[in-house]
Amino acid sequence: MVKIDAGVLRRQEELEKQMNGNGRILVRPSGTEPVIRVMVEGKNAGQIEAAAQEITEQVKIFAAS
């Protein structure tokens, strides 16, 4: 099973707070593959893209360690 780093989850919470209730971020292990799924929803496309990129990079850094 793939685990998610606590640092990634902390950053997820910080980014969600920045969205001020206008979006959400889901980071979870896949149930069928050894990968982490990242989903970002919200009203501001730029903010969504930036959050998705940042979380994805954090996951890659964690996976490489």
VOGU-273799 format. One record per residue (C-alpha): residue number from 1; x, y, z. Coordinates in Angstrom, 3 decimals, always signed. Each point is the difference from the previous one (the first is absolute). Layout:
N
<site n="NUM" c1="X" c2="Y" c3="Z"/>
...
% end
This chain:
65
<site n="1" c1="+0.000" c2="+0.000" c3="+0.000"/>
<site n="2" c1="+1.205" c2="+3.492" c3="-0.811"/>
<site n="3" c1="+0.139" c2="+2.409" c3="+2.948"/>
<site n="4" c1="-0.234" c2="+3.784" c3="-0.085"/>
<site n="5" c1="+2.660" c2="+2.101" c3="+1.725"/>
<site n="6" c1="-1.148" c2="+2.188" c3="+2.913"/>
<site n="7" c1="+1.784" c2="+2.986" c3="-1.594"/>
<site n="8" c1="-2.086" c2="-0.414" c3="-3.151"/>
<site n="9" c1="-3.190" c2="-0.110" c3="+2.057"/>
<site n="10" c1="+1.032" c2="+3.114" c3="+1.969"/>
<site n="11" c1="+0.610" c2="+1.900" c3="-3.226"/>
<site n="12" c1="-3.361" c2="-1.201" c3="-1.314"/>
<site n="13" c1="-1.692" c2="+1.521" c3="+3.070"/>
<site n="14" c1="+1.884" c2="+3.292" c3="-0.447"/>
<site n="15" c1="-0.984" c2="+0.259" c3="-3.665"/>
<site n="16" c1="-3.641" c2="-0.762" c3="+0.812"/>
<site n="17" c1="+0.007" c2="+2.793" c3="+2.603"/>
<site n="18" c1="+1.313" c2="+2.385" c3="-2.681"/>
<site n="19" c1="-3.018" c2="-0.908" c3="-2.126"/>
<site n="20" c1="-2.289" c2="+1.470" c3="+2.707"/>
<site n="21" c1="-2.717" c2="-2.610" c3="-0.406"/>
<site n="22" c1="-0.050" c2="+0.421" c3="-3.795"/>
<site n="23" c1="+1.642" c2="-3.309" c3="-0.796"/>
<site n="24" c1="+1.327" c2="-3.266" c3="+1.273"/>
<site n="25" c1="+2.964" c2="-2.297" c3="-0.461"/>
<site n="26" c1="-0.096" c2="-3.770" c3="+0.239"/>
<site n="27" c1="+3.231" c2="-1.990" c3="+0.328"/>
<site n="28" c1="-0.424" c2="-3.739" c3="+0.479"/>
<site n="29" c1="+1.535" c2="-3.323" c3="-0.898"/>
<site n="30" c1="-1.665" c2="-1.763" c3="-2.916"/>
<site n="31" c1="-1.994" c2="-3.058" c3="+0.947"/>
<site n="32" c1="+1.135" c2="-1.923" c3="-3.079"/>
<site n="33" c1="+3.495" c2="+1.283" c3="-0.864"/>
<site n="34" c1="+3.162" c2="+0.890" c3="+1.945"/>
<site n="35" c1="-0.464" c2="+3.744" c3="-0.662"/>
<site n="36" c1="-1.191" c2="+3.121" c3="+1.792"/>
<site n="37" c1="-3.060" c2="+1.726" c3="-1.448"/>
<site n="38" c1="-0.146" c2="+3.808" c3="+0.103"/>
<site n="39" c1="-3.245" c2="+1.858" c3="-0.699"/>
<site n="40" c1="-0.478" c2="+3.756" c3="+0.302"/>
<site n="41" c1="-3.343" c2="+1.765" c3="-0.436"/>
<site n="42" c1="-0.855" c2="+3.663" c3="+0.338"/>
<site n="43" c1="-1.188" c2="+3.228" c3="-1.567"/>
<site n="44" c1="+3.348" c2="+1.543" c3="-0.979"/>
<site n="45" c1="+1.708" c2="-1.902" c3="-2.838"/>
<site n="46" c1="+3.413" c2="+1.513" c3="+0.715"/>
<site n="47" c1="-0.194" c2="-0.890" c3="+3.661"/>
<site n="48" c1="-1.115" c2="-3.549" c3="-0.851"/>
<site n="49" c1="+2.874" c2="-0.527" c3="-2.430"/>
<site n="50" c1="+2.581" c2="+1.406" c3="+2.423"/>
<site n="51" c1="-1.281" c2="-2.152" c3="+2.887"/>
<site n="52" c1="-0.050" c2="-3.143" c3="-2.154"/>
<site n="53" c1="+3.559" c2="+0.649" c3="-1.195"/>
<site n="54" c1="+1.282" c2="+0.640" c3="+3.508"/>
<site n="55" c1="-1.627" c2="-3.075" c3="+1.542"/>
<site n="56" c1="+1.171" c2="-2.175" c3="-2.904"/>
<site n="57" c1="+3.582" c2="+1.229" c3="+0.462"/>
<site n="58" c1="-0.193" c2="-0.673" c3="+3.753"/>
<site n="59" c1="-1.200" c2="-3.556" c3="-0.685"/>
<site n="60" c1="+2.828" c2="-0.550" c3="-2.511"/>
<site n="61" c1="+2.596" c2="+1.221" c3="+2.501"/>
<site n="62" c1="-1.421" c2="-2.313" c3="+2.673"/>
<site n="63" c1="-0.077" c2="-2.954" c3="-2.403"/>
<site n="64" c1="+3.616" c2="+0.565" c3="-1.022"/>
<site n="65" c1="+1.249" c2="-0.098" c3="+3.598"/>
% end
